[in-house]
């Protein structure tokens, strides 16, 4: 893999599409599996000469892949050299022979390169030395997490290889700024990560201002025309389904972007199937009316359980089918997503029937609340996945639909025995 990765999606602000399946433990497991016992795997990518430890994530990933392959001591299998702002990793499926090391050392000398890691020499930094000295994944991640950079091994669940900043830990920011103040070279991934985080906060702030000015303020009069209990419980219901649906959508886009191999396939397959099946679920709610506690309980439990099951089982499904042709993987994606979309499609029309049975006056307010929370959750979903992993984002979505059950019960109990007040 020679200089094939790009920051185009991140640079364009498409943070949902910034994950990269080429730099995950599962991806490298597949790479090593595809070469024979004498095979060589090389990776060349951007490198920060001012902070050699930044390349620790690539070296940590290589170490994790070898440990996962059953290697006890990875040092005889790794060689890393740098030239300017490019570092090249040479990973052997079997220990380097003395003749191979001689060839590598000669190439480094002739090319004027810098050796960072070699089986017969001490690593360029103590951190890199500790990384290749790790004997299991737990101790490896402990070493990788000991610096202000987030160098922990990326996986398909958290495939954000390029993000080395802990979003809720300001220690790295303080170290970065102090080094910048002292004139130390700071060109590298952390500066880009800091810029990305600033843009995320800016997008979140703009989204809050936008939904308040364009949705909540114009529609606030509708909320004043109903009882406080209806306004509170109705707002909670539509907030939960707005947040839950968007978190589920964001996590699905991120999961299937890695699985299908390119963000454009994830957008086409996931959004198409999710929106289509959600529409079918909304249509089905006309004849399968959730108008009792039993029906609401069954539906809410099914939706939450399906989301939780996807968070647990999708990695195994991906592992079993990731080497199949793309058409098969698209079929697997449709089979996984369509039932979920069908279940989630019941949420909005059911909520509208519940509140209309009580009072139809605040209906515009609830429409607005659902849209506003969906917009804000799109940014929140990216931050959650970057920080905690895609499965956490999907689990929170499941929790939202689980909380919809008692909220819908409360709305059901508010229905008057007589006909509702006309709009």
C-alpha positions as a Markdown table, in Angstrom:
| # | Residue | x | y | z |
|---|---|---|---|---|
| 1 | Unk | 0.0 | 0.0 | 0.0 |
| 2 | Unk | 1.9 | 3.0 | -1.3 |
| 3 | Unk | 0.5 | 6.4 | -0.4 |
| 4 | Unk | -3.0 | 5.3 | -1.3 |
| 5 | Unk | -4.9 | 6.9 | 1.6 |
| 6 | Unk | -6.6 | 10.3 | 1.3 |
| 7 | Unk | -8.1 | 12.8 | 3.7 |
| 8 | Unk | -10.4 | 14.1 | 1.1 |
| 9 | Unk | -13.6 | 13.1 | 3.0 |
| 10 | Unk | -12.4 | 14.7 | 6.2 |
| 11 | Unk | -11.1 | 17.8 | 4.5 |
| 12 | Unk | -14.5 | 18.3 | 2.8 |
| 13 | Unk | -16.2 | 18.1 | 6.1 |
| 14 | Unk | -17.7 | 14.6 | 5.5 |
| 15 | Unk | -16.8 | 13.3 | 8.9 |
| 16 | Unk | -19.3 | 10.4 | 8.7 |
| 17 | Unk | -17.2 | 9.1 | 5.8 |
| 18 | Unk | -13.7 | 9.5 | 7.3 |
| 19 | Unk | -13.4 | 5.9 | 8.4 |
| 20 | Unk | -11.0 | 3.7 | 6.5 |
| 21 | Unk | -11.1 | -0.1 | 6.3 |
| 22 | Unk | -7.6 | -0.3 | 5.0 |
| 23 | Unk | -6.2 | 0.5 | 8.4 |
| 24 | Unk | -8.0 | -1.8 | 10.8 |
| 25 | Unk | -7.0 | -5.0 | 12.5 |
| 26 | Unk | -9.6 | -7.0 | 10.5 |
| 27 | Unk | -8.2 | -5.4 | 7.3 |
| 28 | Unk | -4.6 | -6.3 | 8.0 |
| 29 | Unk | -5.7 | -9.8 | 9.1 |
| 30 | Unk | -7.1 | -10.2 | 5.6 |
| 31 | Unk | -3.9 | -8.8 | 4.0 |
| 32 | Unk | -1.6 | -11.3 | 5.9 |
| 33 | Unk | -4.0 | -14.1 | 5.1 |
| 34 | Unk | -3.6 | -13.4 | 1.4 |
| 35 | Unk | 0.2 | -13.8 | 1.3 |
| 36 | Unk | 2.2 | -17.0 | 1.6 |
| 37 | Unk | 4.7 | -17.8 | 4.4 |
| 38 | Unk | 7.5 | -16.0 | 2.5 |
| 39 | Unk | 5.3 | -13.0 | 1.6 |
| 40 | Unk | 6.2 | -9.4 | 2.3 |
| 41 | Unk | 3.6 | -6.6 | 3.0 |
| 42 | Unk | 4.7 | -3.0 | 2.7 |
| 43 | Unk | 2.9 | 0.3 | 3.6 |
| 44 | Unk | 4.1 | 3.7 | 2.8 |
| 45 | Unk | 2.3 | 6.7 | 4.2 |
| 46 | Unk | 2.7 | 10.2 | 5.5 |
| 47 | Unk | 5.1 | 10.7 | 8.4 |
| 48 | Unk | 5.8 | 13.6 | 10.8 |
| 49 | Unk | 9.6 | 13.9 | 11.3 |
| 50 | Unk | 8.9 | 16.3 | 14.2 |
| 51 | Unk | 7.0 | 13.6 | 16.1 |
| 52 | Unk | 8.2 | 10.1 | 15.3 |
| 53 | Unk | 5.7 | 8.7 | 17.7 |
| 54 | Unk | 2.8 | 9.6 | 15.4 |
| 55 | Unk | 3.8 | 6.6 | 13.2 |
| 56 | Unk | 3.3 | 4.4 | 16.2 |
| 57 | Unk | -0.3 | 3.8 | 15.2 |
| 58 | Unk | 0.8 | 2.1 | 11.9 |
| 59 | Unk | 3.5 | 0.1 | 13.8 |
| 60 | Unk | 1.0 | -0.7 | 16.5 |
| 61 | Unk | -1.4 | -2.0 | 13.9 |
| 62 | Unk | 1.3 | -4.1 | 12.3 |
| 63 | Unk | 2.2 | -5.5 | 15.7 |
| 64 | Unk | -1.4 | -6.3 | 16.5 |
| 65 | Unk | -1.8 | -8.1 | 13.1 |
| 66 | Unk | 1.2 | -10.3 | 13.8 |
| 67 | Unk | 0.1 | -11.0 | 17.4 |
| 68 | Unk | -3.3 | -11.9 | 16.0 |
| 69 | Unk | -1.6 | -14.3 | 13.6 |
| 70 | Unk | 0.0 | -16.2 | 16.5 |
| 71 | Unk | 3.5 | -14.5 | 16.5 |
| 72 | Unk | 4.9 | -14.2 | 20.0 |
| 73 | Unk | 7.8 | -11.8 | 19.3 |
| 74 | Unk | 7.1 | -9.4 | 16.4 |
| 75 | Unk | 10.5 | -7.7 | 16.3 |
| 76 | Unk | 12.1 | -10.1 | 13.8 |
| 77 | Unk | 9.2 | -9.5 | 11.4 |
| 78 | Unk | 9.2 | -5.6 | 11.2 |
| 79 | Unk | 11.4 | -3.1 | 9.5 |
| 80 | Unk | 10.5 | 0.6 | 9.2 |
| 81 | Unk | 12.4 | 3.4 | 7.5 |
| 82 | Unk | 11.6 | 7.0 | 6.7 |
| 83 | Unk | 12.5 | 9.5 | 4.0 |
| 84 | Unk | 11.5 | 13.1 | 4.6 |
| 85 | Unk | 7.8 | 13.0 | 5.5 |
| 86 | Unk | 7.1 | 9.5 | 4.3 |
| 87 | Unk | 7.6 | 6.3 | 6.3 |
| 88 | Unk | 7.6 | 2.8 | 4.9 |
| 89 | Unk | 6.8 | -0.3 | 6.9 |
| 90 | Unk | 8.1 | -3.6 | 5.7 |
| 91 | Unk | 6.3 | -6.5 | 7.3 |
| 92 | Unk | 7.4 | -10.1 | 6.7 |
| 93 | Unk | 5.2 | -13.1 | 7.1 |
| 94 | Unk | 8.3 | -15.0 | 8.4 |
| 95 | Unk | 11.3 | -13.6 | 10.4 |
| 96 | Unk | 13.8 | -11.6 | 8.3 |
| 97 | Unk | 16.9 | -13.6 | 7.4 |
| 98 | Unk | 20.3 | -12.0 | 7.8 |
| 99 | Unk | 20.6 | -11.7 | 4.0 |
| 100 | Unk | 17.3 | -9.8 | 3.8 |
| 101 | Unk | 18.4 | -7.5 | 6.6 |
| 102 | Unk | 21.6 | -6.8 | 4.8 |
| 103 | Unk | 19.7 | -5.8 | 1.7 |
| 104 | Unk | 17.4 | -3.5 | 3.8 |
| 105 | Unk | 20.4 | -1.8 | 5.6 |
| 106 | Unk | 22.1 | -1.3 | 2.3 |
| 107 | Unk | 19.0 | 0.3 | 0.7 |
| 108 | Unk | 18.6 | 2.6 | 3.7 |
| 109 | Unk | 22.3 | 3.7 | 3.5 |
| 110 | Unk | 22.3 | 4.2 | -0.3 |
| 111 | Unk | 19.0 | 6.1 | -0.2 |
| 112 | Unk | 19.9 | 8.3 | 2.7 |
| 113 | Unk | 16.9 | 7.1 | 4.7 |
| 114 | Unk | 16.4 | 6.9 | 8.4 |
| 115 | Unk | 15.8 | 3.5 | 10.1 |
| 116 | Unk | 13.0 | 3.7 | 12.7 |
| 117 | Unk | 12.7 | 0.0 | 13.5 |
| 118 | Unk | 14.9 | -2.9 | 12.7 |
| 119 | Unk | 15.1 | -6.4 | 14.2 |
| 120 | Unk | 18.8 | -6.0 | 14.9 |
| 121 | Unk | 18.8 | -2.4 | 16.2 |
| 122 | Unk | 17.1 | -0.3 | 18.8 |
| 123 | Unk | 14.0 | 1.6 | 17.7 |
| 124 | Unk | 14.1 | 5.3 | 17.1 |
| 125 | Unk | 12.1 | 6.1 | 20.2 |
| 126 | Unk | 11.3 | 4.4 | 23.4 |
| 127 | Unk | 7.6 | 4.3 | 22.6 |
| 128 | Unk | 8.2 | 2.4 | 19.3 |
| 129 | Unk | 10.5 | 0.0 | 21.2 |
| 130 | Unk | 7.8 | -0.7 | 23.7 |
| 131 | Unk | 5.2 | -1.2 | 20.9 |
| 132 | Unk | 7.2 | -3.9 | 19.2 |
| 133 | Unk | 8.1 | -5.5 | 22.5 |
| 134 | Unk | 4.4 | -6.2 | 23.4 |
| 135 | Unk | 3.4 | -9.8 | 23.6 |
| 136 | Unk | -0.4 | -9.5 | 23.6 |
| 137 | Unk | -3.1 | -7.1 | 22.4 |
| 138 | Unk | -4.0 | -5.9 | 25.9 |
| 139 | Unk | -0.4 | -4.8 | 26.8 |
| 140 | Unk | 0.0 | -3.4 | 23.3 |
| 141 | Unk | -3.1 | -1.1 | 23.7 |
| 142 | Unk | -1.8 | -0.1 | 27.1 |
| 143 | Unk | 1.4 | 1.1 | 25.6 |
| 144 | Unk | -0.4 | 2.8 | 22.7 |
| 145 | Unk | -2.7 | 4.6 | 25.1 |
| 146 | Unk | 0.1 | 5.9 | 27.3 |
| 147 | Unk | 0.8 | 8.9 | 25.2 |
| 148 | Unk | -1.2 | 12.0 | 24.6 |
| 149 | Unk | -1.9 | 10.7 | 21.1 |
| 150 | Unk | -4.6 | 8.1 | 20.6 |
| 151 | Unk | -2.6 | 5.3 | 19.0 |
| 152 | Unk | -4.7 | 2.4 | 20.1 |
| 153 | Unk | -5.3 | -0.3 | 17.5 |
| 154 | Unk | -8.1 | 0.6 | 15.1 |
| 155 | Unk | -10.7 | -2.0 | 14.4 |
| 156 | Unk | -13.8 | -2.2 | 12.1 |
| 157 | Unk | -15.8 | -1.0 | 15.1 |
| 158 | Unk | -13.6 | 2.1 | 15.5 |
| 159 | Unk | -12.0 | 2.4 | 12.0 |
| 160 | Unk | -10.8 | 6.0 | 12.4 |
| 161 | Unk | -7.1 | 5.5 | 11.8 |
| 162 | Unk | -6.4 | 9.1 | 11.0 |
| 163 | Unk | -7.9 | 10.4 | 14.2 |
| 164 | Unk | -5.3 | 10.4 | 17.0 |
| 165 | Unk | -7.0 | 13.0 | 19.2 |
| 166 | Unk | -9.1 | 12.0 | 22.2 |
| 167 | Unk | -12.1 | 14.4 | 21.8 |
| 168 | Unk | -12.9 | 14.6 | 25.5 |
| 169 | Unk | -9.3 | 14.7 | 26.8 |
| 170 | Unk | -7.7 | 18.2 | 26.7 |
| 171 | Unk | -4.3 | 16.8 | 27.8 |
| 172 | Unk | -3.2 | 16.3 | 24.2 |
| 173 | Unk | -4.3 | 19.8 | 23.3 |
| 174 | Unk | -2.3 | 21.4 | 26.1 |
| 175 | Unk | 0.8 | 19.4 | 25.1 |
| 176 | Unk | 0.3 | 20.3 | 21.5 |
| 177 | Unk | -0.1 | 24.0 | 22.3 |
| 178 | Unk | 2.9 | 24.1 | 24.6 |
| 179 | Unk | 5.1 | 22.5 | 22.0 |
| 180 | Unk | 3.9 | 24.9 | 19.4 |
| 181 | Unk | 4.6 | 27.8 | 21.8 |
| 182 | Unk | 8.2 | 26.5 | 22.3 |
| 183 | Unk | 8.7 | 26.5 | 18.5 |
| 184 | Unk | 8.8 | 22.7 | 18.1 |
| 185 | Unk | 7.6 | 21.4 | 14.7 |
| 186 | Unk | 3.9 | 20.6 | 14.9 |
| 187 | Unk | 3.1 | 19.6 | 11.3 |
| 188 | Unk | 1.3 | 16.3 | 11.5 |
| 189 | Unk | -1.9 | 14.5 | 12.1 |
| 190 | Unk | -2.7 | 16.1 | 15.5 |
| 191 | Unk | -3.0 | 19.6 | 13.9 |
| 192 | Unk | -5.4 | 18.2 | 11.4 |
| 193 | Unk | -7.4 | 16.4 | 14.1 |
| 194 | Unk | -7.6 | 19.6 | 16.2 |
| 195 | Unk | -8.9 | 21.4 | 13.1 |
| 196 | Unk | -11.5 | 18.6 | 12.5 |
| 197 | Unk | -12.7 | 18.8 | 16.2 |
| 198 | Unk | -13.0 | 22.6 | 16.0 |
| 199 | Unk | -15.1 | 22.2 | 12.8 |
| 200 | Unk | -17.3 | 19.6 | 14.5 |
| 201 | Unk | -17.9 | 22.0 | 17.4 |
| 202 | Unk | -18.6 | 24.8 | 15.0 |
| 203 | Unk | -21.1 | 22.6 | 13.0 |
| 204 | Unk | -22.8 | 21.6 | 16.2 |
| 205 | Unk | -23.1 | 25.3 | 17.3 |
| 206 | Unk | -24.4 | 26.4 | 13.9 |
| 207 | Unk | -26.9 | 23.5 | 13.9 |
| 208 | Unk | -28.2 | 24.5 | 17.3 |
| 209 | Unk | -28.6 | 28.1 | 16.2 |
| 210 | Unk | -30.3 | 27.0 | 13.0 |
| 211 | Unk | -32.8 | 24.7 | 14.5 |
| 212 | Unk | -33.7 | 27.2 | 17.2 |
| 213 | Unk | -34.2 | 30.1 | 14.8 |
| 214 | Unk | -35.8 | 28.2 | 11.9 |
| 215 | Unk | -37.8 | 25.5 | 13.7 |
| 216 | Unk | -38.3 | 26.0 | 17.4 |
| 217 | Unk | -39.0 | 29.8 | 17.6 |
| 218 | Unk | -41.5 | 29.9 | 14.7 |
| 219 | Unk | -43.4 | 26.8 | 16.1 |
| 220 | Unk | -43.3 | 27.7 | 19.8 |
| 221 | Unk | -46.9 | 29.1 | 19.6 |
| 222 | Unk | -48.2 | 25.6 | 18.7 |
| 223 | Unk | -46.7 | 24.2 | 21.9 |
| 224 | Unk | -48.4 | 26.8 | 24.0 |
| 225 | Unk | -51.9 | 25.7 | 22.9 |
| 226 | Unk | -51.7 | 22.3 | 24.7 |
| 227 | Unk | -51.3 | 21.1 | 28.3 |
| 228 | Unk | -47.9 | 21.1 | 29.8 |
| 229 | Unk | -47.9 | 17.3 | 30.2 |
| 230 | Unk | -48.7 | 16.7 | 26.5 |
| 231 | Unk | -46.0 | 19.2 | 25.5 |
| 232 | Unk | -43.4 | 17.5 | 27.7 |
| 233 | Unk | -44.2 | 13.9 | 26.9 |
| 234 | Unk | -44.8 | 14.6 | 23.2 |
| 235 | Unk | -41.6 | 16.5 | 22.9 |
| 236 | Unk | -39.7 | 13.6 | 24.6 |
| 237 | Unk | -41.3 | 11.0 | 22.3 |
| 238 | Unk | -40.4 | 12.8 | 19.1 |
| 239 | Unk | -36.9 | 13.8 | 20.4 |
| 240 | Unk | -36.2 | 10.1 | 21.2 |
| 241 | Unk | -37.2 | 8.9 | 17.8 |
| 242 | Unk | -35.4 | 11.7 | 16.0 |
| 243 | Unk | -32.2 | 11.0 | 17.9 |
| 244 | Unk | -32.5 | 7.3 | 17.7 |
| 245 | Unk | -33.2 | 7.2 | 14.0 |
| 246 | Unk | -30.3 | 9.5 | 13.1 |
| 247 | Unk | -27.8 | 7.7 | 15.4 |
| 248 | Unk | -28.8 | 4.4 | 13.8 |
| 249 | Unk | -28.4 | 5.9 | 10.3 |
| 250 | Unk | -25.0 | 7.4 | 11.1 |
| 251 | Unk | -23.7 | 4.1 | 12.6 |
| 252 | Unk | -25.0 | 2.1 | 9.6 |
| 253 | Unk | -23.3 | 4.4 | 7.1 |
| 254 | Unk | -20.0 | 4.0 | 9.1 |
| 255 | Unk | -20.3 | 0.2 | 9.4 |
| 256 | Unk | -21.2 | -0.5 | 5.8 |
| 257 | Unk | -18.7 | 2.0 | 4.4 |
| 258 | Unk | -15.9 | -0.3 | 5.7 |
| 259 | Unk | -17.8 | -3.4 | 4.7 |
| 260 | Unk | -18.8 | -2.4 | 1.2 |
| 261 | Unk | -15.3 | -1.0 | 0.5 |
| 262 | Unk | -16.2 | 2.6 | -0.4 |
| 263 | Unk | -18.4 | 5.4 | 1.1 |
| 264 | Unk | -20.4 | 5.8 | -2.2 |
| 265 | Unk | -21.7 | 2.2 | -1.9 |
| 266 | Unk | -22.6 | 2.8 | 1.7 |
| 267 | Unk | -24.5 | 6.0 | 0.8 |
| 268 | Unk | -26.3 | 4.3 | -2.1 |
| 269 | Unk | -27.1 | 1.0 | -0.4 |
| 270 | Unk | -27.7 | 2.1 | 3.2 |
| 271 | Unk | -29.7 | 5.3 | 2.5 |
| 272 | Unk | -31.8 | 3.8 | -0.3 |
| 273 | Unk | -32.7 | 0.7 | 1.6 |
| 274 | Unk | -33.2 | 2.5 | 5.0 |
| 275 | Unk | -35.5 | 5.2 | 3.5 |
| 276 | Unk | -37.4 | 2.8 | 1.4 |
| 277 | Unk | -38.0 | 0.3 | 4.2 |
| 278 | Unk | -38.9 | 3.2 | 6.6 |
| 279 | Unk | -41.5 | 4.4 | 4.1 |
| 280 | Unk | -42.9 | 0.9 | 3.8 |
| 281 | Unk | -43.1 | 0.7 | 7.6 |
| 282 | Unk | -44.9 | 4.0 | 7.8 |
| 283 | Unk | -47.4 | 2.7 | 5.2 |
| 284 | Unk | -47.9 | -0.5 | 7.1 |
| 285 | Unk | -48.7 | 1.5 | 10.3 |
| 286 | Unk | -52.0 | 2.5 | 8.7 |
| 287 | Unk | -53.4 | -1.1 | 8.9 |
| 288 | Unk | -51.3 | -2.3 | 11.8 |
| 289 | Unk | -52.2 | 0.5 | 14.2 |
| 290 | Unk | -50.2 | 0.5 | 17.5 |
| 291 | Unk | -53.1 | 1.7 | 19.6 |
| 292 | Unk | -52.5 | -0.4 | 22.8 |
| 293 | Unk | -49.9 | -0.9 | 25.4 |
| 294 | Unk | -49.3 | -4.5 | 24.2 |
| 295 | Unk | -48.7 | -3.5 | 20.6 |
| 296 | Unk | -46.4 | -0.6 | 21.6 |
| 297 | Unk | -44.4 | -2.8 | 23.9 |
| 298 | Unk | -43.9 | -5.4 | 21.2 |
| 299 | Unk | -42.9 | -2.9 | 18.6 |
| 300 | Unk | -40.6 | -0.9 | 20.8 |
| 301 | Unk | -38.9 | -4.0 | 22.1 |
| 302 | Unk | -38.4 | -5.4 | 18.6 |
| 303 | Unk | -36.9 | -2.2 | 17.4 |
| 304 | Unk | -34.5 | -1.8 | 20.3 |
| 305 | Unk | -33.6 | -5.5 | 20.3 |
| 306 | Unk | -32.9 | -5.4 | 16.5 |
| 307 | Unk | -30.6 | -2.4 | 16.9 |
| 308 | Unk | -28.7 | -4.0 | 19.8 |
| 309 | Unk | -28.4 | -7.3 | 17.9 |
| 310 | Unk | -26.9 | -5.5 | 14.9 |
| 311 | Unk | -24.3 | -3.9 | 17.2 |
| 312 | Unk | -23.3 | -7.3 | 18.5 |
| 313 | Unk | -23.6 | -9.5 | 15.3 |
| 314 | Unk | -22.6 | -7.2 | 12.4 |
| 315 | Unk | -18.9 | -7.6 | 13.0 |
| 316 | Unk | -19.2 | -11.4 | 12.8 |
| 317 | Unk | -21.4 | -11.2 | 9.7 |
| 318 | Unk | -18.8 | -8.9 | 8.1 |
| 319 | Unk | -16.0 | -11.2 | 9.0 |
| 320 | Unk | -17.7 | -14.2 | 7.5 |
| 321 | Unk | -18.7 | -12.4 | 4.2 |
| 322 | Unk | -16.1 | -9.7 | 3.6 |
| 323 | Unk | -14.2 | -11.7 | 1.1 |
| 324 | Unk | -17.3 | -12.3 | -1.1 |
| 325 | Unk | -18.0 | -10.3 | -4.3 |
| 326 | Unk | -19.6 | -6.9 | -3.8 |
| 327 | Unk | -23.0 | -8.0 | -5.1 |
| 328 | Unk | -23.2 | -10.6 | -2.4 |
| 329 | Unk | -22.2 | -8.0 | 0.2 |
| 330 | Unk | -24.8 | -5.6 | -1.1 |
| 331 | Unk | -27.4 | -8.4 | -0.7 |
| 332 | Unk | -26.2 | -9.0 | 2.9 |
| 333 | Unk | -26.5 | -5.3 | 3.6 |
| 334 | Unk | -30.1 | -5.2 | 2.3 |
| 335 | Unk | -31.1 | -8.2 | 4.4 |
| 336 | Unk | -29.7 | -6.6 | 7.5 |
| 337 | Unk | -31.1 | -3.1 | 7.0 |
| 338 | Unk | -34.6 | -3.5 | 5.4 |
| 339 | Unk | -36.2 | -5.1 | 8.5 |
| 340 | Unk | -34.7 | -2.4 | 10.7 |
| 341 | Unk | -36.1 | 0.4 | 8.5 |
| 342 | Unk | -39.5 | -1.3 | 8.4 |
| 343 | Unk | -39.6 | -1.3 | 12.2 |
| 344 | Unk | -38.4 | 2.2 | 12.6 |
| 345 | Unk | -41.0 | 3.4 | 10.1 |
| 346 | Unk | -43.8 | 2.9 | 12.6 |
| 347 | Unk | -42.4 | 5.4 | 15.1 |
| 348 | Unk | -43.4 | 8.8 | 13.5 |
| 349 | Unk | -46.9 | 8.1 | 12.3 |
| 350 | Unk | -47.7 | 6.2 | 15.6 |
| 351 | Unk | -46.5 | 9.3 | 17.6 |
| 352 | Unk | -48.7 | 11.5 | 15.5 |
| 353 | Unk | -51.7 | 9.4 | 16.1 |
| 354 | Unk | -51.1 | 9.3 | 19.8 |
| 355 | Unk | -50.8 | 13.1 | 20.1 |
| 356 | Unk | -53.7 | 13.8 | 17.7 |
| 357 | Unk | -55.9 | 11.6 | 19.9 |
| 358 | Unk | -55.2 | 14.0 | 22.7 |
| 359 | Unk | -55.0 | 17.4 | 20.9 |
| 360 | Unk | -54.1 | 18.2 | 17.3 |
| 361 | Unk | -53.1 | 21.8 | 18.0 |
| 362 | Unk | -49.4 | 21.2 | 18.9 |
| 363 | Unk | -48.8 | 18.9 | 15.9 |
| 364 | Unk | -46.5 | 21.4 | 14.1 |
| 365 | Unk | -44.4 | 21.7 | 17.2 |
| 366 | Unk | -43.8 | 17.9 | 17.4 |
| 367 | Unk | -42.9 | 17.9 | 13.7 |
| 368 | Unk | -40.3 | 20.6 | 14.4 |
| 369 | Unk | -38.9 | 18.8 | 17.5 |
| 370 | Unk | -38.4 | 15.6 | 15.5 |
| 371 | Unk | -36.5 | 17.5 | 12.7 |
| 372 | Unk | -34.4 | 19.5 | 15.2 |
| 373 | Unk | -33.2 | 16.6 | 17.2 |
| 374 | Unk | -32.5 | 14.6 | 14.0 |
| 375 | Unk | -30.2 | 17.4 | 12.8 |
| 376 | Unk | -28.3 | 17.7 | 16.1 |
| 377 | Unk | -28.0 | 13.9 | 16.4 |
| 378 | Unk | -26.2 | 13.7 | 13.1 |
| 379 | Unk | -23.3 | 15.6 | 14.6 |
| 380 | Unk | -23.6 | 13.8 | 17.9 |
| 381 | Unk | -23.4 | 10.4 | 16.1 |
| 382 | Unk | -20.1 | 11.3 | 14.5 |
| 383 | Unk | -18.6 | 12.4 | 17.8 |
| 384 | Unk | -19.8 | 9.3 | 19.6 |
| 385 | Unk | -18.4 | 6.9 | 16.9 |
| 386 | Unk | -15.0 | 8.8 | 16.8 |
| 387 | Unk | -14.7 | 8.6 | 20.6 |
| 388 | Unk | -16.3 | 5.4 | 21.7 |
| 389 | Unk | -16.9 | 3.3 | 18.6 |
| 390 | Unk | -19.7 | 2.6 | 16.1 |
| 391 | Unk | -21.3 | -0.1 | 18.3 |
| 392 | Unk | -21.8 | 2.4 | 21.2 |
| 393 | Unk | -23.6 | 4.8 | 18.8 |
| 394 | Unk | -25.9 | 2.0 | 17.7 |
| 395 | Unk | -26.5 | 0.9 | 21.3 |
| 396 | Unk | -27.5 | 4.4 | 22.3 |
| 397 | Unk | -29.9 | 4.4 | 19.3 |
| 398 | Unk | -31.4 | 1.1 | 20.7 |
| 399 | Unk | -31.7 | 2.7 | 24.2 |
| 400 | Unk | -33.7 | 5.7 | 22.6 |
| 401 | Unk | -36.3 | 3.3 | 21.1 |
| 402 | Unk | -36.5 | 1.4 | 24.4 |
| 403 | Unk | -37.3 | 4.7 | 26.2 |
| 404 | Unk | -40.0 | 5.4 | 23.6 |
| 405 | Unk | -42.0 | 2.6 | 25.2 |
| 406 | Unk | -42.8 | 4.2 | 28.6 |
| 407 | Unk | -43.2 | 7.6 | 26.8 |
| 408 | Unk | -45.8 | 6.2 | 24.4 |
| 409 | Unk | -47.6 | 4.6 | 27.4 |
| 410 | Unk | -47.8 | 8.1 | 29.0 |
| 411 | Unk | -49.3 | 9.5 | 25.8 |
| 412 | Unk | -51.7 | 6.6 | 25.5 |
| 413 | Unk | -52.9 | 7.3 | 29.1 |
| 414 | Unk | -53.6 | 11.0 | 28.2 |
| 415 | Unk | -56.2 | 10.2 | 25.6 |
| 416 | Unk | -59.6 | 11.7 | 26.5 |
| 417 | Unk | -62.6 | 9.4 | 26.6 |
| 418 | Unk | -64.5 | 11.9 | 24.4 |
| 419 | Unk | -63.5 | 13.0 | 20.9 |
| 420 | Unk | -60.4 | 15.2 | 20.7 |
| 421 | Unk | -60.6 | 18.9 | 20.3 |
| 422 | Unk | -60.7 | 19.8 | 16.5 |
| 423 | Unk | -57.8 | 21.7 | 15.0 |
